[in-house]
Amino acid sequence: MPVIDNFPIFLAAALLVAITPGPGIFYVATRTLAGGRGEGIASSIGLGLGGLVHVIAGAVGISALVLASAEAFTVVKIVGATYLLWFGLKTWRDARVPMQTNSHKTGSYRALRDGIIVEALNPKTAAFFLAFVSQFVDPSAPVAAQFLFLGLVTVALNTIADVVVTFGAARIRASLEDGSSLITRAQQASGAVLCGLGVSLFFARRST
């Protein structure tokens, strides 16, 4: 483990970021409401694995290259936004299907895969890691090792927060399952949130 003098400050800041409601928390909450606790946990793990992609890429400098290239940033952004929009619309459509058919569930494997794709194709996540983690890196020490370690800690905290949110959303879903109209509205709201995240990503701008 790299020696980082300001690690306690970093840990406090990373914990605050992890528990602050953001796209990741909204995403796992909507997946849980739509498909249940299993899909929510799988989505949380998927987001964590997708975050690791950015951590490793940031450690070797790939993220900086992507963010520096307007063309690469735009391509990644459009693909990620399109995927979110597609899944949001699908969630909205599947909400109309009676719950007894369970056709609105995609399965844990699919939820895991979706989480990885959504996070890995989000250039704003790369920007976050470069902007946030880099503040705590000592340039006089091995930078890549520090960035990798701090990035792993950040991803771990975010994943734990997402799992906690998943359990909360699962309880809400369970309380709504007695009323089909309520769970349908909850799933439609989930689809709307996913579409909103996609639109937000689509209009995201490259940091200068």
N, C-alpha and C positions, 0 to 999 in steps of 0.2 A: 504494500500500500504506500503510495507516495506521501511524503511528509508535506502537509498543507497547513501553514500557520493559522489561516483564518477559517479553518474547517467548521468550527462551531457557528460562525456567522453564516457560512454557506448553508449549513444544515438547517438553520432556522429559516433562512430565506427560501430554500427549496421546499421545506415543509409548508410554508405559507402559500407558495405557488401551487403545491399539490392539492391543497384543500380549497383553493379558490375556484368557484364554479367556472368552467371553461368548456371549450368544444369537446374535450375528451370525456369529461364528466357527463355532459349532456348526451354524448353519443352512447355511452354504456347504459345510461338510464333509459334511453329510448329503445335500445336493443333488448333490455330486460323487460320493459313493459310490453314489447311486441312478442318476444319469444320465451320469456321466463328466465329464471336465475341461471340455469346452465349456460344459456346463450350469453347472458350478461358477463359471467365470469370468463367465458371463452373470449368475448370481445375485449375484456380488460387485459387478458394475457396477450391477445393479438396486438392491442395498442402498445403494450410494453415491448413486444418484439419489434414492432414497427419503429418505436422510439430508439431501440438499440441500433437499428440501421442508421439513423441519423447520428447517433453517438460515435459509431465506428467511422462513418463517413466524415464526421467533423474532426475526429482524431487524425485521420490521414489527409485531410484537406479537401476532400471531394465536395463537401457541402459548400465551402467557400467558393469553389469554382462554379457550382450550379447557381448560387445566388449572384455571382458576378456576371453571369451570362443571362441576358434578358431573354434570349430564345429558349434556353434550357429551363429557366424558371417558369416561363409561360407554358411550355409543354407539360411539365410536371403538374403545374397548377390546374390546367384544363382537364387533364386525365383524372386527377383526384377529385375535382369538383363534379365532373360528369358522373363518376362512380357514386358519389354521395347523392346526387340528384336522382340517379336511377334507383338507388336503393330506397330513398325516401318515397318516391312515387310508388314503388312496389309495396312498401309497408302500408301506405295509405290504401292501395287497392286491396291488399290481402286482409285489411281490417274488416272489410265487408263480408268476408267468408265466415260462416258460423264457427265458433271456437271448437265445437265437437269434432270438426274435421282435422284440426291442428295443422291445416295447410299453411297457416301464416308463419309457422315455425320453420326456420331454415336449418337447424341443427347446430351442434356445438362446433363441429369441424368447419362448417361454412362461416360461422360467426368468428371463429379464430382467424380464418383466412381473410375475411372482410376487414377485421381490425388491423391486421398487418398491412393490407393494401391501403386502407384509408390513412393510416399514420405515415407509412413510408412514402406515400405520394403527396404529402402535405409539405410544401416548401416552407411554410410558416413555422413548422416545427423545427426545421433545420435552422432557420433564422433565430428561433428562440434559444436553441442550444448554443449557437455561436455567440449570441449576445449575452445570455445569462451566465453560462458556465465559464466563458472566457474571462469574465470579470474576476474570477477567483483563481485564475491560473498564474503562477509565478513564472515569468519569462526566463528567469535565470536557472530554472530547473527543467527537466525533461517535460516539454509541453504536452506531447501526445499522451504520455502516461497519466498526467494530471487530468487532462480533458476526459480521458476514458474513464477514470475512476469517478470523477465528479458526475459525469454523465450517467454512469451506472447507478449511482446513488439517487440521482434525480428520477430516473426511470422507475427504480424500485419504489420510491415514495409515491409517485404518480399512480403506479399500478395498485398499491395498497389502498390509496384513496378511491380509485375506481372500483375496487372490489367491495369496499364499504358501501359505496353508493349503490352497487348492484344489489346487495342484500336489502337495502332500504327500498329500492324500487321493486324488488321481488315481493316484499310485504305489501306494498301498495297494490301491486298487480293481483295478489291473492285476495285482497279485500274487495277488489272490483269484480272478480270472476263470478260472483253471485248475480251480477247484473250484466247481461250481455251488451246492453246499450252503452253502459259506462266503459267497459273494456274496449269496445269498438271505438269510442271517442278517444280513449287514451292511446290506442294504437294509431289512430288518425293524427293525433297530436304528435306522436313519435315520428310519423312520416313527415309531418310539416317541419319539425325541428331538424330532421336530417336534410331536407331540402334547403332549409335556411342556412345550415352549415355549408352546404354545397355552393349556394349563391354567394355566401360570405367569402369562401375560398376563391370562387371565380373572379371576384372583384378585388382580391388581395393584390397589393402592389409590392414590387421588389424593393427591399430596403436600399437606401442610397448610402 
